[in-house]
């Protein structure tokens, strides 16, 4: 399972393979995800709200 650490609440949560967005299930913060390696997601930043 691929996981990232939430930058807001510091808990780890799983990310679906290849997803470009993920939401922390604990604090609901949404992040943009990149994949430096196929099995290693990394948080790029917050998802900006669309206008
Ligand atoms: Zn969180």
mmCIF file of the protein (N, C-alpha, C, O) and its ligand, coordinates in Angstrom:
data_MODEL
# 
_entry.id   MODEL 
# 
loop_
_entity.id 
_entity.type 
_entity.pdbx_number_of_molecules 
1 polymer     1 
2 non-polymer 1 
# 
_entity_poly.entity_id                      1 
_entity_poly.type                           'polypeptide(L)' 
_entity_poly.nstd_linkage                   no 
_entity_poly.nstd_monomer                   no 
_entity_poly.pdbx_seq_one_letter_code       
;(UNK)(UNK)(UNK)(UNK)(UNK)(UNK)(UNK)(UNK)(UNK)(UNK)(UNK)(UNK)(UNK)(UNK)(UNK)(UNK)
(UNK)(UNK)(UNK)(UNK)(UNK)(UNK)(UNK)(UNK)(UNK)(UNK)(UNK)(UNK)(UNK)(UNK)(UNK)(UNK)
(UNK)(UNK)(UNK)(UNK)(UNK)(UNK)(UNK)(UNK)(UNK)(UNK)(UNK)(UNK)(UNK)(UNK)(UNK)(UNK)
(UNK)(UNK)(UNK)
;
_entity_poly.pdbx_seq_one_letter_code_can   XXXXXXXXXXXXXXXXXXXXXXXXXXXXXXXXXXXXXXXXXXXXXXXXXXX 
_entity_poly.pdbx_strand_id                 A 
# 
loop_
_entity_poly_seq.entity_id 
_entity_poly_seq.num 
_entity_poly_seq.mon_id 
_entity_poly_seq.hetero 
1 1  UNK n 
1 2  UNK n 
1 3  UNK n 
1 4  UNK n 
1 5  UNK n 
1 6  UNK n 
1 7  UNK n 
1 8  UNK n 
1 9  UNK n 
1 10 UNK n 
1 11 UNK n 
1 12 UNK n 
1 13 UNK n 
1 14 UNK n 
1 15 UNK n 
1 16 UNK n 
1 17 UNK n 
1 18 UNK n 
1 19 UNK n 
1 20 UNK n 
1 21 UNK n 
1 22 UNK n 
1 23 UNK n 
1 24 UNK n 
1 25 UNK n 
1 26 UNK n 
1 27 UNK n 
1 28 UNK n 
1 29 UNK n 
1 30 UNK n 
1 31 UNK n 
1 32 UNK n 
1 33 UNK n 
1 34 UNK n 
1 35 UNK n 
1 36 UNK n 
1 37 UNK n 
1 38 UNK n 
1 39 UNK n 
1 40 UNK n 
1 41 UNK n 
1 42 UNK n 
1 43 UNK n 
1 44 UNK n 
1 45 UNK n 
1 46 UNK n 
1 47 UNK n 
1 48 UNK n 
1 49 UNK n 
1 50 UNK n 
1 51 UNK n 
# 
loop_
_struct_asym.id 
_struct_asym.entity_id 
A 1 
B 2 
# 
loop_
_chem_comp.id 
_chem_comp.type 
_chem_comp.mon_nstd_flag 
UNK 'L-peptide linking' . 
ZN  non-polymer         . 
# 
_pdbx_entity_nonpoly.entity_id   2 
_pdbx_entity_nonpoly.name        ? 
_pdbx_entity_nonpoly.comp_id     ZN 
# 
_pdbx_nonpoly_scheme.asym_id         B 
_pdbx_nonpoly_scheme.entity_id       2 
_pdbx_nonpoly_scheme.mon_id          ZN 
_pdbx_nonpoly_scheme.ndb_seq_num     1 
_pdbx_nonpoly_scheme.pdb_seq_num     101 
_pdbx_nonpoly_scheme.auth_seq_num    101 
_pdbx_nonpoly_scheme.pdb_mon_id      ZN 
_pdbx_nonpoly_scheme.auth_mon_id     ZN 
_pdbx_nonpoly_scheme.pdb_strand_id   A 
_pdbx_nonpoly_scheme.pdb_ins_code    . 
# 
loop_
_atom_site.group_PDB 
_atom_site.id 
_atom_site.type_symbol 
_atom_site.label_atom_id 
_atom_site.label_alt_id 
_atom_site.label_comp_id 
_atom_site.label_asym_id 
_atom_site.label_entity_id 
_atom_site.label_seq_id 
_atom_site.pdbx_PDB_ins_code 
_atom_site.Cartn_x 
_atom_site.Cartn_y 
_atom_site.Cartn_z 
_atom_site.occupancy 
_atom_site.B_iso_or_equiv 
_atom_site.pdbx_formal_charge 
_atom_site.auth_seq_id 
_atom_site.auth_comp_id 
_atom_site.auth_asym_id 
_atom_site.auth_atom_id 
_atom_site.pdbx_PDB_model_num 
ATOM   1   N  N  . UNK A 1 1  ? 0.857   -1.200 0.000   1.00 0.00 ? 1   UNK A N  1 
ATOM   2   C  CA . UNK A 1 1  ? 0.000   0.000  0.000   1.00 0.00 ? 1   UNK A CA 1 
ATOM   3   C  C  . UNK A 1 1  ? 0.890   1.247  0.000   1.00 0.00 ? 1   UNK A C  1 
ATOM   4   O  O  . UNK A 1 1  ? 1.866   1.331  0.745   1.00 0.00 ? 1   UNK A O  1 
ATOM   5   N  N  . UNK A 1 2  ? 0.535   2.198  -0.841  1.00 0.00 ? 2   UNK A N  1 
ATOM   6   C  CA . UNK A 1 2  ? 1.313   3.431  -0.921  1.00 0.00 ? 2   UNK A CA 1 
ATOM   7   C  C  . UNK A 1 2  ? 0.733   4.457  0.039   1.00 0.00 ? 2   UNK A C  1 
ATOM   8   O  O  . UNK A 1 2  ? -0.471  4.712  0.041   1.00 0.00 ? 2   UNK A O  1 
ATOM   9   N  N  . UNK A 1 3  ? 1.587   5.034  0.841   1.00 0.00 ? 3   UNK A N  1 
ATOM   10  C  CA . UNK A 1 3  ? 1.108   5.973  1.852   1.00 0.00 ? 3   UNK A CA 1 
ATOM   11  C  C  . UNK A 1 3  ? 1.893   7.273  1.811   1.00 0.00 ? 3   UNK A C  1 
ATOM   12  O  O  . UNK A 1 3  ? 3.047   7.323  1.386   1.00 0.00 ? 3   UNK A O  1 
ATOM   13  N  N  . UNK A 1 4  ? 1.225   8.320  2.268   1.00 0.00 ? 4   UNK A N  1 
ATOM   14  C  CA . UNK A 1 4  ? 1.891   9.598  2.480   1.00 0.00 ? 4   UNK A CA 1 
ATOM   15  C  C  . UNK A 1 4  ? 1.555   10.075 3.892   1.00 0.00 ? 4   UNK A C  1 
ATOM   16  O  O  . UNK A 1 4  ? 0.603   9.603  4.514   1.00 0.00 ? 4   UNK A O  1 
ATOM   17  N  N  . UNK A 1 5  ? 2.348   11.010 4.377   1.00 0.00 ? 5   UNK A N  1 
ATOM   18  C  CA . UNK A 1 5  ? 2.075   11.589 5.678   1.00 0.00 ? 5   UNK A CA 1 
ATOM   19  C  C  . UNK A 1 5  ? 1.383   12.939 5.481   1.00 0.00 ? 5   UNK A C  1 
ATOM   20  O  O  . UNK A 1 5  ? 1.885   13.814 4.776   1.00 0.00 ? 5   UNK A O  1 
ATOM   21  N  N  . UNK A 1 6  ? 0.248   13.083 6.104   1.00 0.00 ? 6   UNK A N  1 
ATOM   22  C  CA . UNK A 1 6  ? -0.497  14.336 6.013   1.00 0.00 ? 6   UNK A CA 1 
ATOM   23  C  C  . UNK A 1 6  ? 0.322   15.474 6.616   1.00 0.00 ? 6   UNK A C  1 
ATOM   24  O  O  . UNK A 1 6  ? 0.860   15.349 7.715   1.00 0.00 ? 6   UNK A O  1 
ATOM   25  N  N  . UNK A 1 7  ? 0.410   16.589 5.883   1.00 0.00 ? 7   UNK A N  1 
ATOM   26  C  CA . UNK A 1 7  ? 1.194   17.723 6.376   1.00 0.00 ? 7   UNK A CA 1 
ATOM   27  C  C  . UNK A 1 7  ? 0.436   18.509 7.432   1.00 0.00 ? 7   UNK A C  1 
ATOM   28  O  O  . UNK A 1 7  ? 1.019   19.321 8.150   1.00 0.00 ? 7   UNK A O  1 
ATOM   29  N  N  . UNK A 1 8  ? -0.847  18.269 7.524   1.00 0.00 ? 8   UNK A N  1 
ATOM   30  C  CA . UNK A 1 8  ? -1.677  19.014 8.471   1.00 0.00 ? 8   UNK A CA 1 
ATOM   31  C  C  . UNK A 1 8  ? -1.761  18.301 9.812   1.00 0.00 ? 8   UNK A C  1 
ATOM   32  O  O  . UNK A 1 8  ? -1.480  18.900 10.850  1.00 0.00 ? 8   UNK A O  1 
ATOM   33  N  N  . UNK A 1 9  ? -2.147  17.023 9.801   1.00 0.00 ? 9   UNK A N  1 
ATOM   34  C  CA . UNK A 1 9  ? -2.340  16.302 11.066  1.00 0.00 ? 9   UNK A CA 1 
ATOM   35  C  C  . UNK A 1 9  ? -1.262  15.243 11.307  1.00 0.00 ? 9   UNK A C  1 
ATOM   36  O  O  . UNK A 1 9  ? -1.254  14.589 12.349  1.00 0.00 ? 9   UNK A O  1 
ATOM   37  N  N  . UNK A 1 10 ? -0.356  15.078 10.344  1.00 0.00 ? 10  UNK A N  1 
ATOM   38  C  CA . UNK A 1 10 ? 0.811   14.207 10.493  1.00 0.00 ? 10  UNK A CA 1 
ATOM   39  C  C  . UNK A 1 10 ? 0.486   12.722 10.599  1.00 0.00 ? 10  UNK A C  1 
ATOM   40  O  O  . UNK A 1 10 ? 1.324   11.919 11.011  1.00 0.00 ? 10  UNK A O  1 
ATOM   41  N  N  . UNK A 1 11 ? -0.731  12.370 10.226  1.00 0.00 ? 11  UNK A N  1 
ATOM   42  C  CA . UNK A 1 11 ? -1.062  10.947 10.177  1.00 0.00 ? 11  UNK A CA 1 
ATOM   43  C  C  . UNK A 1 11 ? -0.801  10.410 8.780   1.00 0.00 ? 11  UNK A C  1 
ATOM   44  O  O  . UNK A 1 11 ? -0.839  11.148 7.795   1.00 0.00 ? 11  UNK A O  1 
ATOM   45  N  N  . UNK A 1 12 ? -0.535  9.106  8.713   1.00 0.00 ? 12  UNK A N  1 
ATOM   46  C  CA . UNK A 1 12 ? -0.287  8.486  7.419   1.00 0.00 ? 12  UNK A CA 1 
ATOM   47  C  C  . UNK A 1 12 ? -1.590  7.927  6.865   1.00 0.00 ? 12  UNK A C  1 
ATOM   48  O  O  . UNK A 1 12 ? -2.420  7.391  7.599   1.00 0.00 ? 12  UNK A O  1 
ATOM   49  N  N  . UNK A 1 13 ? -1.750  8.068  5.547   1.00 0.00 ? 13  UNK A N  1 
ATOM   50  C  CA . UNK A 1 13 ? -2.925  7.489  4.906   1.00 0.00 ? 13  UNK A CA 1 
ATOM   51  C  C  . UNK A 1 13 ? -2.536  6.968  3.529   1.00 0.00 ? 13  UNK A C  1 
ATOM   52  O  O  . UNK A 1 13 ? -1.561  7.419  2.927   1.00 0.00 ? 13  UNK A O  1 
ATOM   53  N  N  . UNK A 1 14 ? -3.313  6.018  3.050   1.00 0.00 ? 14  UNK A N  1 
ATOM   54  C  CA . UNK A 1 14 ? -2.989  5.380  1.784   1.00 0.00 ? 14  UNK A CA 1 
ATOM   55  C  C  . UNK A 1 14 ? -3.517  6.197  0.617   1.00 0.00 ? 14  UNK A C  1 
ATOM   56  O  O  . UNK A 1 14 ? -4.524  6.896  0.729   1.00 0.00 ? 14  UNK A O  1 
ATOM   57  N  N  . UNK A 1 15 ? -2.816  6.094  -0.506  1.00 0.00 ? 15  UNK A N  1 
ATOM   58  C  CA . UNK A 1 15 ? -3.193  6.795  -1.728  1.00 0.00 ? 15  UNK A CA 1 
ATOM   59  C  C  . UNK A 1 15 ? -3.369  5.753  -2.829  1.00 0.00 ? 15  UNK A C  1 
ATOM   60  O  O  . UNK A 1 15 ? -2.536  4.858  -2.974  1.00 0.00 ? 15  UNK A O  1 
ATOM   61  N  N  . UNK A 1 16 ? -4.426  5.863  -3.588  1.00 0.00 ? 16  UNK A N  1 
ATOM   62  C  CA . UNK A 1 16 ? -4.628  4.947  -4.703  1.00 0.00 ? 16  UNK A CA 1 
ATOM   63  C  C  . UNK A 1 16 ? -3.511  5.114  -5.728  1.00 0.00 ? 16  UNK A C  1 
ATOM   64  O  O  . UNK A 1 16 ? -3.097  6.232  -6.034  1.00 0.00 ? 16  UNK A O  1 
ATOM   65  N  N  . UNK A 1 17 ? -3.039  4.013  -6.243  1.00 0.00 ? 17  UNK A N  1 
ATOM   66  C  CA . UNK A 1 17 ? -1.938  4.053  -7.207  1.00 0.00 ? 17  UNK A CA 1 
ATOM   67  C  C  . UNK A 1 17 ? -2.275  4.942  -8.391  1.00 0.00 ? 17  UNK A C  1 
ATOM   68  O  O  . UNK A 1 17 ? -3.323  4.791  -9.019  1.00 0.00 ? 17  UNK A O  1 
ATOM   69  N  N  . UNK A 1 18 ? -1.380  5.867  -8.686  1.00 0.00 ? 18  UNK A N  1 
ATOM   70  C  CA . UNK A 1 18 ? -1.548  6.722  -9.847  1.00 0.00 ? 18  UNK A CA 1 
ATOM   71  C  C  . UNK A 1 18 ? -2.451  7.918  -9.650  1.00 0.00 ? 18  UNK A C  1 
ATOM   72  O  O  . UNK A 1 18 ? -2.626  8.722  -10.566 1.00 0.00 ? 18  UNK A O  1 
ATOM   73  N  N  . UNK A 1 19 ? -3.038  8.048  -8.447  1.00 0.00 ? 19  UNK A N  1 
ATOM   74  C  CA . UNK A 1 19 ? -3.943  9.169  -8.208  1.00 0.00 ? 19  UNK A CA 1 
ATOM   75  C  C  . UNK A 1 19 ? -3.177  10.489 -8.232  1.00 0.00 ? 19  UNK A C  1 
ATOM   76  O  O  . UNK A 1 19 ? -2.044  10.557 -7.756  1.00 0.00 ? 19  UNK A O  1 
ATOM   77  N  N  . UNK A 1 20 ? -3.786  11.532 -8.781  1.00 0.00 ? 20  UNK A N  1 
ATOM   78  C  CA . UNK A 1 20 ? -3.105  12.829 -8.751  1.00 0.00 ? 20  UNK A CA 1 
ATOM   79  C  C  . UNK A 1 20 ? -3.679  13.749 -7.680  1.00 0.00 ? 20  UNK A C  1 
ATOM   80  O  O  . UNK A 1 20 ? -3.212  14.871 -7.487  1.00 0.00 ? 20  UNK A O  1 
ATOM   81  N  N  . UNK A 1 21 ? -4.700  13.249 -6.987  1.00 0.00 ? 21  UNK A N  1 
ATOM   82  C  CA . UNK A 1 21 ? -5.211  13.960 -5.819  1.00 0.00 ? 21  UNK A CA 1 
ATOM   83  C  C  . UNK A 1 21 ? -5.561  12.931 -4.752  1.00 0.00 ? 21  UNK A C  1 
ATOM   84  O  O  . UNK A 1 21 ? -5.924  11.795 -5.056  1.00 0.00 ? 21  UNK A O  1 
ATOM   85  N  N  . UNK A 1 22 ? -5.444  13.360 -3.484  1.00 0.00 ? 22  UNK A N  1 
ATOM   86  C  CA . UNK A 1 22 ? -5.852  12.491 -2.388  1.00 0.00 ? 22  UNK A CA 1 
ATOM   87  C  C  . UNK A 1 22 ? -6.291  13.354 -1.226  1.00 0.00 ? 22  UNK A C  1 
ATOM   88  O  O  . UNK A 1 22 ? -5.770  14.451 -1.024  1.00 0.00 ? 22  UNK A O  1 
ATOM   89  N  N  . UNK A 1 23 ? -7.255  12.856 -0.458  1.00 0.00 ? 23  UNK A N  1 
ATOM   90  C  CA . UNK A 1 23 ? -7.738  13.596 0.704   1.00 0.00 ? 23  UNK A CA 1 
ATOM   91  C  C  . UNK A 1 23 ? -7.397  12.823 1.966   1.00 0.00 ? 23  UNK A C  1 
ATOM   92  O  O  . UNK A 1 23 ? -7.604  11.611 2.034   1.00 0.00 ? 23  UNK A O  1 
ATOM   93  N  N  . UNK A 1 24 ? -6.879  13.514 2.954   1.00 0.00 ? 24  UNK A N  1 
ATOM   94  C  CA . UNK A 1 24 ? -6.608  12.888 4.241   1.00 0.00 ? 24  UNK A CA 1 
ATOM   95  C  C  . UNK A 1 24 ? -7.935  12.491 4.889   1.00 0.00 ? 24  UNK A C  1 
ATOM   96  O  O  . UNK A 1 24 ? -8.819  13.335 5.031   1.00 0.00 ? 24  UNK A O  1 
ATOM   97  N  N  . UNK A 1 25 ? -8.092  11.228 5.283   1.00 0.00 ? 25  UNK A N  1 
ATOM   98  C  CA . UNK A 1 25 ? -9.353  10.782 5.874   1.00 0.00 ? 25  UNK A CA 1 
ATOM   99  C  C  . UNK A 1 25 ? -9.561  11.311 7.293   1.00 0.00 ? 25  UNK A C  1 
ATOM   100 O  O  . UNK A 1 25 ? -10.664 11.225 7.833   1.00 0.00 ? 25  UNK A O  1 
ATOM   101 N  N  . UNK A 1 26 ? -8.514  11.854 7.893   1.00 0.00 ? 26  UNK A N  1 
ATOM   102 C  CA . UNK A 1 26 ? -8.610  12.319 9.280   1.00 0.00 ? 26  UNK A CA 1 
ATOM   103 C  C  . UNK A 1 26 ? -9.024  13.785 9.350   1.00 0.00 ? 26  UNK A C  1 
ATOM   104 O  O  . UNK A 1 26 ? -9.909  14.149 10.124  1.00 0.00 ? 26  UNK A O  1 
ATOM   105 N  N  . UNK A 1 27 ? -8.383  14.621 8.542   1.00 0.00 ? 27  UNK A N  1 
ATOM   106 C  CA . UNK A 1 27 ? -8.668  16.058 8.631   1.00 0.00 ? 27  UNK A CA 1 
ATOM   107 C  C  . UNK A 1 27 ? -9.273  16.608 7.347   1.00 0.00 ? 27  UNK A C  1 
ATOM   108 O  O  . UNK A 1 27 ? -9.587  17.795 7.265   1.00 0.00 ? 27  UNK A O  1 
ATOM   109 N  N  . UNK A 1 28 ? -9.441  15.737 6.329   1.00 0.00 ? 28  UNK A N  1 
ATOM   110 C  CA . UNK A 1 28 ? -10.125 16.096 5.077   1.00 0.00 ? 28  UNK A CA 1 
ATOM   111 C  C  . UNK A 1 28 ? -9.352  17.076 4.204   1.00 0.00 ? 28  UNK A C  1 
ATOM   112 O  O  . UNK A 1 28 ? -9.885  17.585 3.218   1.00 0.00 ? 28  UNK A O  1 
ATOM   113 N  N  . UNK A 1 29 ? -8.106  17.342 4.560   1.00 0.00 ? 29  UNK A N  1 
ATOM   114 C  CA . UNK A 1 29 ? -7.296  18.198 3.708   1.00 0.00 ? 29  UNK A CA 1 
ATOM   115 C  C  . UNK A 1 29 ? -7.016  17.487 2.385   1.00 0.00 ? 29  UNK A C  1 
ATOM   116 O  O  . UNK A 1 29 ? -6.683  16.303 2.366   1.00 0.00 ? 29  UNK A O  1 
ATOM   117 N  N  . UNK A 1 30 ? -7.154  18.220 1.286   1.00 0.00 ? 30  UNK A N  1 
ATOM   118 C  CA . UNK A 1 30 ? -6.928  17.614 -0.028  1.00 0.00 ? 30  UNK A CA 1 
ATOM   119 C  C  . UNK A 1 30 ? -5.560  18.029 -0.556  1.00 0.00 ? 30  UNK A C  1 
ATOM   120 O  O  . UNK A 1 30 ? -5.164  19.191 -0.462  1.00 0.00 ? 30  UNK A O  1 
ATOM   121 N  N  . UNK A 1 31 ? -4.848  17.051 -1.114  1.00 0.00 ? 31  UNK A N  1 
ATOM   122 C  CA . UNK A 1 31 ? -3.510  17.284 -1.622  1.00 0.00 ? 31  UNK A CA 1 
ATOM   123 C  C  . UNK A 1 31 ? -3.380  16.857 -3.070  1.00 0.00 ? 31  UNK A C  1 
ATOM   124 O  O  . UNK A 1 31 ? -4.070  15.954 -3.543  1.00 0.00 ? 31  UNK A O  1 
ATOM   125 N  N  . UNK A 1 32 ? -2.471  17.537 -3.760  1.00 0.00 ? 32  UNK A N  1 
ATOM   126 C  CA . UNK A 1 32 ? -2.055  17.067 -5.071  1.00 0.00 ? 32  UNK A CA 1 
ATOM   127 C  C  . UNK A 1 32 ? -0.917  16.075 -4.861  1.00 0.00 ? 32  UNK A C  1 
ATOM   128 O  O  . UNK A 1 32 ? -0.030  16.296 -4.036  1.00 0.00 ? 32  UNK A O  1 
ATOM   129 N  N  . UNK A 1 33 ? -0.952  14.997 -5.606  1.00 0.00 ? 33  UNK A N  1 
ATOM   130 C  CA . UNK A 1 33 ? 0.011   13.910 -5.422  1.00 0.00 ? 33  UNK A CA 1 
ATOM   131 C  C  . UNK A 1 33 ? 0.860   13.750 -6.672  1.00 0.00 ? 33  UNK A C  1 
ATOM   132 O  O  . UNK A 1 33 ? 0.352   13.798 -7.792  1.00 0.00 ? 33  UNK A O  1 
ATOM   133 N  N  . UNK A 1 34 ? 2.156   13.562 -6.469  1.00 0.00 ? 34  UNK A N  1 
ATOM   134 C  CA . UNK A 1 34 ? 3.016   13.185 -7.593  1.00 0.00 ? 34  UNK A CA 1 
ATOM   135 C  C  . UNK A 1 34 ? 3.686   11.859 -7.259  1.00 0.00 ? 34  UNK A C  1 
ATOM   136 O  O  . UNK A 1 34 ? 3.696   11.419 -6.109  1.00 0.00 ? 34  UNK A O  1 
ATOM   137 N  N  . UNK A 1 35 ? 4.239   11.242 -8.280  1.00 0.00 ? 35  UNK A N  1 
ATOM   138 C  CA . UNK A 1 35 ? 4.809   9.897  -8.128  1.00 0.00 ? 35  UNK A CA 1 
ATOM   139 C  C  . UNK A 1 35 ? 6.245   9.893  -8.639  1.00 0.00 ? 35  UNK A C  1 
ATOM   140 O  O  . UNK A 1 35 ? 6.499   9.552  -9.794  1.00 0.00 ? 35  UNK A O  1 
ATOM   141 N  N  . UNK A 1 36 ? 7.189   10.276 -7.766  1.00 0.00 ? 36  UNK A N  1 
ATOM   142 C  CA . UNK A 1 36 ? 8.607   10.222 -8.166  1.00 0.00 ? 36  UNK A CA 1 
ATOM   143 C  C  . UNK A 1 36 ? 9.007   8.806  -8.571  1.00 0.00 ? 36  UNK A C  1 
ATOM   144 O  O  . UNK A 1 36 ? 9.813   8.612  -9.480  1.00 0.00 ? 36  UNK A O  1 
ATOM   145 N  N  . UNK A 1 37 ? 8.443   7.840  -7.896  1.00 0.00 ? 37  UNK A N  1 
ATOM   146 C  CA . UNK A 1 37 ? 8.555   6.448  -8.305  1.00 0.00 ? 37  UNK A CA 1 
ATOM   147 C  C  . UNK A 1 37 ? 7.147   5.881  -8.361  1.00 0.00 ? 37  UNK A C  1 
ATOM   148 O  O  . UNK A 1 37 ? 6.220   6.404  -7.742  1.00 0.00 ? 37  UNK A O  1 
ATOM   149 N  N  . UNK A 1 38 ? 7.009   4.801  -9.117  1.00 0.00 ? 38  UNK A N  1 
ATOM   150 C  CA . UNK A 1 38 ? 5.672   4.258  -9.364  1.00 0.00 ? 38  UNK A CA 1 
ATOM   151 C  C  . UNK A 1 38 ? 4.963   3.840  -8.076  1.00 0.00 ? 38  UNK A C  1 
ATOM   152 O  O  . UNK A 1 38 ? 3.736   3.891  -7.985  1.00 0.00 ? 38  UNK A O  1 
ATOM   153 N  N  . UNK A 1 39 ? 5.754   3.425  -7.081  1.00 0.00 ? 39  UNK A N  1 
ATOM   154 C  CA . UNK A 1 39 ? 5.171   2.918  -5.847  1.00 0.00 ? 39  UNK A CA 1 
ATOM   155 C  C  . UNK A 1 39 ? 5.343   3.891  -4.682  1.00 0.00 ? 39  UNK A C  1 
ATOM   156 O  O  . UNK A 1 39 ? 5.159   3.520  -3.523  1.00 0.00 ? 39  UNK A O  1 
ATOM   157 N  N  . UNK A 1 40 ? 5.699   5.150  -5.003  1.00 0.00 ? 40  UNK A N  1 
ATOM   158 C  CA . UNK A 1 40 ? 6.011   6.083  -3.932  1.00 0.00 ? 40  UNK A CA 1 
ATOM   159 C  C  . UNK A 1 40 ? 5.353   7.438  -4.163  1.00 0.00 ? 40  UNK A C  1 
ATOM   160 O  O  . UNK A 1 40 ? 5.915   8.293  -4.848  1.00 0.00 ? 40  UNK A O  1 
ATOM   161 N  N  . UNK A 1 41 ? 4.184   7.636  -3.603  1.00 0.00 ? 41  UNK A N  1 
ATOM   162 C  CA . UNK A 1 41 ? 3.511   8.926  -3.762  1.00 0.00 ? 41  UNK A CA 1 
ATOM   163 C  C  . UNK A 1 41 ? 4.172   10.007 -2.916  1.00 0.00 ? 41  UNK A C  1 
ATOM   164 O  O  . UNK A 1 41 ? 4.776   9.735  -1.879  1.00 0.00 ? 41  UNK A O  1 
ATOM   165 N  N  . UNK A 1 42 ? 4.036   11.244 -3.395  1.00 0.00 ? 42  UNK A N  1 
ATOM   166 C  CA . UNK A 1 42 ? 4.600   12.370 -2.660  1.00 0.00 ? 42  UNK A CA 1 
ATOM   167 C  C  . UNK A 1 42 ? 3.620   13.537 -2.742  1.00 0.00 ? 42  UNK A C  1 
ATOM   168 O  O  . UNK A 1 42 ? 3.047   13.805 -3.798  1.00 0.00 ? 42  UNK A O  1 
ATOM   169 N  N  . UNK A 1 43 ? 3.435   14.221 -1.628  1.00 0.00 ? 43  UNK A N  1 
ATOM   170 C  CA . UNK A 1 43 ? 2.536   15.378 -1.619  1.00 0.00 ? 43  UNK A CA 1 
ATOM   171 C  C  . UNK A 1 43 ? 3.216   16.568 -2.277  1.00 0.00 ? 43  UNK A C  1 
ATOM   172 O  O  . UNK A 1 43 ? 4.307   16.971 -1.876  1.00 0.00 ? 43  UNK A O  1 
ATOM   173 N  N  . UNK A 1 44 ? 2.563   17.126 -3.290  1.00 0.00 ? 44  UNK A N  1 
ATOM   174 C  CA . UNK A 1 44 ? 3.111   18.286 -3.998  1.00 0.00 ? 44  UNK A CA 1 
ATOM   175 C  C  . UNK A 1 44 ? 2.585   19.585 -3.426  1.00 0.00 ? 44  UNK A C  1 
ATOM   176 O  O  . UNK A 1 44 ? 3.266   20.610 -3.444  1.00 0.00 ? 44  UNK A O  1 
ATOM   177 N  N  . UNK A 1 45 ? 1.354   19.530 -2.912  1.00 0.00 ? 45  UNK A N  1 
ATOM   178 C  CA . UNK A 1 45 ? 0.790   20.761 -2.370  1.00 0.00 ? 45  UNK A CA 1 
ATOM   179 C  C  . UNK A 1 45 ? -0.690  20.597 -2.162  1.00 0.00 ? 45  UNK A C  1 
ATOM   180 O  O  . UNK A 1 45 ? -1.250  19.526 -2.399  1.00 0.00 ? 45  UNK A O  1 
ATOM   181 N  N  . UNK A 1 46 ? -1.320  21.656 -1.720  1.00 0.00 ? 46  UNK A N  1 
ATOM   182 C  CA . UNK A 1 46 ? -2.751  21.622 -1.479  1.00 0.00 ? 46  UNK A CA 1 
ATOM   183 C  C  . UNK A 1 46 ? -3.513  21.714 -2.797  1.00 0.00 ? 46  UNK A C  1 
ATOM   184 O  O  . UNK A 1 46 ? -3.071  22.369 -3.741  1.00 0.00 ? 46  UNK A O  1 
ATOM   185 N  N  . UNK A 1 47 ? -4.646  21.060 -2.842  1.00 0.00 ? 47  UNK A N  1 
ATOM   186 C  CA . UNK A 1 47 ? -5.552  21.252 -3.971  1.00 0.00 ? 47  UNK A CA 1 
ATOM   187 C  C  . UNK A 1 47 ? -6.208  22.617 -3.823  1.00 0.00 ? 47  UNK A C  1 
ATOM   188 O  O  . UNK A 1 47 ? -6.825  22.928 -2.805  1.00 0.00 ? 47  UNK A O  1 
ATOM   189 N  N  . UNK A 1 48 ? -6.056  23.420 -4.870  1.00 0.00 ? 48  UNK A N  1 
ATOM   190 C  CA . UNK A 1 48 ? -6.665  24.743 -4.816  1.00 0.00 ? 48  UNK A CA 1 
ATOM   191 C  C  . UNK A 1 48 ? -8.127  24.653 -5.218  1.00 0.00 ? 48  UNK A C  1 
ATOM   192 O  O  . UNK A 1 48 ? -8.491  23.930 -6.146  1.00 0.00 ? 48  UNK A O  1 
ATOM   193 N  N  . UNK A 1 49 ? -8.938  25.383 -4.521  1.00 0.00 ? 49  UNK A N  1 
ATOM   194 C  CA . UNK A 1 49 ? -10.367 25.369 -4.841  1.00 0.00 ? 49  UNK A CA 1 
ATOM   195 C  C  . UNK A 1 49 ? -10.612 26.054 -6.171  1.00 0.00 ? 49  UNK A C  1 
ATOM   196 O  O  . UNK A 1 49 ? -10.086 27.135 -6.436  1.00 0.00 ? 49  UNK A O  1 
ATOM   197 N  N  . UNK A 1 50 ? -11.411 25.415 -6.998  1.00 0.00 ? 50  UNK A N  1 
ATOM   198 C  CA . UNK A 1 50 ? -11.741 26.015 -8.287  1.00 0.00 ? 50  UNK A CA 1 
ATOM   199 C  C  . UNK A 1 50 ? -12.794 27.102 -8.090  1.00 0.00 ? 50  UNK A C  1 
ATOM   200 O  O  . UNK A 1 50 ? -13.656 26.996 -7.218  1.00 0.00 ? 50  UNK A O  1 
ATOM   201 N  N  . UNK A 1 51 ? -12.712 28.129 -8.898  1.00 0.00 ? 51  UNK A N  1 
ATOM   202 C  CA . UNK A 1 51 ? -13.640 29.248 -8.737  1.00 0.00 ? 51  UNK A CA 1 
ATOM   203 C  C  . UNK A 1 51 ? -14.964 28.992 -9.445  1.00 0.00 ? 51  UNK A C  1 
ATOM   204 O  O  . UNK A 1 51 ? -15.857 29.838 -9.408  1.00 0.00 ? 51  UNK A O  1 
HETATM 205 ZN ZN . ZN  B 2 .  ? -4.699  15.013 7.871   1.00 0.00 ? 101 ZN  A ZN 1 
# 
